[in-house]
Amino acid sequence: MRILKILVAVAAVGSLAGCMANDTERALAGAVGGAVVADVLDTNVIAGAAVGATAGALCDDVGFCR
């Protein structure tokens, strides 16, 4: 059940990332998604948000969310 929640959260954030207009919006969506995933995994939420924000901000630069 935990894996299903993680997959749903990742899919939701991934689908939102394509709709975001700039790096700030993608970073915010990534931070929220990272915090949710970290909470589901019962790990550090702040670290999850930081990783998610970084991934969201950089996804356009690497061509993942164009």
C-alpha positions as CSV (number, residue, x, y, z in Angstrom):
1,M,0.0,0.0,0.0
2,R,2.9,2.4,0.8
3,I,4.3,1.8,-2.7
4,L,1.0,2.7,-4.3
5,K,0.8,6.0,-2.4
6,I,4.4,6.8,-3.5
7,L,3.6,6.0,-7.1
8,V,0.4,8.1,-7.1
9,A,2.3,11.1,-5.5
10,V,5.2,10.8,-8.1
11,A,2.7,10.6,-11.0
12,A,0.7,13.6,-9.7
13,V,3.8,15.7,-9.3
14,G,5.2,14.5,-12.6
15,S,2.1,15.4,-14.5
16,L,2.0,18.8,-12.8
17,A,5.6,19.5,-13.6
18,G,4.9,19.6,-17.3
19,C,2.2,22.3,-16.8
20,M,4.5,24.6,-14.8
21,A,5.7,27.7,-16.6
22,N,9.0,28.4,-14.9
23,D,11.6,26.8,-12.6
24,T,10.1,28.4,-9.4
25,E,6.7,26.7,-10.0
26,R,8.3,23.4,-10.8
27,A,10.5,23.7,-7.7
28,L,7.5,24.4,-5.5
29,A,5.6,21.4,-7.0
30,G,8.7,19.2,-6.5
31,A,9.1,20.4,-2.9
32,V,5.5,19.4,-2.1
33,G,5.9,16.1,-3.8
34,G,9.2,15.4,-2.1
35,A,7.7,16.2,1.3
36,V,4.7,13.9,0.7
37,V,6.9,11.0,-0.4
38,A,9.2,11.5,2.5
39,D,6.3,11.6,4.9
40,V,4.9,8.4,3.4
41,L,8.3,6.7,3.8
42,D,8.6,8.0,7.3
43,T,11.8,9.8,6.6
44,N,13.0,13.4,6.9
45,V,10.4,15.6,5.3
46,I,12.7,18.6,5.1
47,A,15.3,16.6,3.2
48,G,12.5,15.2,0.9
49,A,11.3,18.7,0.2
50,A,14.8,19.9,-0.6
51,V,15.4,17.0,-3.0
52,G,12.0,17.5,-4.6
53,A,12.6,21.2,-5.1
54,T,16.0,20.6,-6.7
55,A,14.6,17.9,-9.0
56,G,11.7,20.2,-9.9
57,A,13.9,23.2,-10.7
58,L,16.3,21.2,-12.7
59,C,14.0,18.9,-14.6
60,D,13.6,21.4,-17.5
61,D,17.3,21.9,-17.7
62,V,17.9,18.2,-18.3
63,G,15.0,17.9,-20.7
64,F,12.8,15.7,-18.5
65,C,9.7,17.9,-18.3
66,R,9.5,19.8,-21.5
